[in-house]
């Protein structure tokens, strides 16, 4: 997820590298961390507490959350409930991994790896490999607020 690292939207016009760097202007790197299902649920509960319009609310892929009054009610990954005994790999930017935007600091976790790969470079590579890009093909993951 990217949360507050996303700083702009793309228009429906021709997109340049300048546009892509405007979306992700910070020098964040890609971080992975292996978490138990219970740890992941705790991280998702922190995400659920973020106000949607604050810029800190995380962007997900394959995750569905039900949030009630700012609290996580349920979460699924790929349509399946989170298994507390299973290991999951969470991918976040280095800002969030360091506790930015009041997310849990993951840097000391035993499964923590900062790849050193810039988030912006991965975004550009993805964008170049999925031409033409249609927003409808990348519909947001469902977040239900009650």
N, C-alpha and C positions, 0 to 999 in steps of 0.2 A: 504494500500500500504506500501511498505517497503523501496524503494529508496536506499540510501547509506548504510543501515544496512546490505545489502547482500554483502558478501565479497568474495565469491568463488562460483564455479559451481560444480555440482556433475558429476562424470564420469559414464559411463555405466557399472560399475562394482558393486560388492557387497558394500553396503553402511553401514558404522558403525556410532555409536554415535559421534565419533571423527570427521567424515566427516560432520555430520549435524551441530555440533558446529563450524566447520570451516566456514560453509556457513553463520551462524548467530552468530558471536562471542561476540557481545555486550550485556550488561545487559538491553536492552530496554524492556519496558513493553507495553502491548496492551492498547491503548487509544481509546475511542469512543467519538464522539462529534456530537450532533444534529445540523444540519445546514439547513437554508432555501435553496431553489433552487438557489437563487441569490448568497448566501454566498458560496455554493458549486461550482458554476460556477467560482467565484473569486479564489477559491482554485485550481481548475483545470487549470485556466489561469496561476497561479504561476507554476504549474507542467509543463505546456506546454512551459514555458519560459526556462526550464532547458535543457541544451544540453544533447542529448541522451547518449553520451559516457562519461558523467561527473561522473557517479555514483550517481547523485542526481535525475535522472529522475525516477519518481515513477513507481511502478509495480501495475497494476490494475486488477480487476476482474469484468467483466460485464460492463466496461466503454469503449466507443469508442470515440476517439478524432480525430478531423481534425485540424491540426496545419499548419499555413502558416507563414513562416518567424519568427518562435518563438512565434507567437501569436495564441491563441485559436480561431478557426473559429466556431467550433460547437462541442457539446458533447452530447452523449446519454448514458443512463444507461438502460441496459437490452433492448436496441433497441428503447427506448422511449426518446423523448426530455426531458430535465430537466425543471420541472415546478417551476417557481419562488415562488409560493405560498405553495408548498409542503415542508414537512420536510423530510430530508434525514439523515441517520446515516453514518458518515464517520469513518472508522477504520484505524488508523495509529499507528506507533510506537511512543514511548515517545520522542525520539530524534526529529522526524519531528514535533510532536505536540508542542514542545518547541521552534520551529523556526529554527531547525537545517537545514543545507543546504539551508538557505535563504527562507524556506517556511514560510507562515504566522504563527505567534505564536497563538496557539489555547487555551493556558492554562487559560486565563481569560474568555473564552466564557461560557455563562450560561449553555450550554449543555455538558460541558467537564466532562469526567469521566476517570480517570486513574484506570484501573482494577487491577493493581498490578501484573497481570499475565505475566510472561516472554514470549516474542515473541518466543524465542528458544523452550520453552516447548510446545507451541501450534504447532510449526512446527514439532517437534518430534512426538507428538500425531497424527497429521494429516498424517505424513509419515507412521507411524505404522499402521494406519487404512486404508490405501489405497495400500496394497501390492497385486500384484507387481505394482510399480510405473512406468508408461510409460510416457515419456515426451510428446508424441503426444496427450495424454489425457488431457493435461493441456496447450493447445496452448495459446500463449499470446493474450491479447486483442488487437484489431486493433488500431494502431496509424498511421494516414496518415499525412505525411509531404509534403508540397508543396513548 
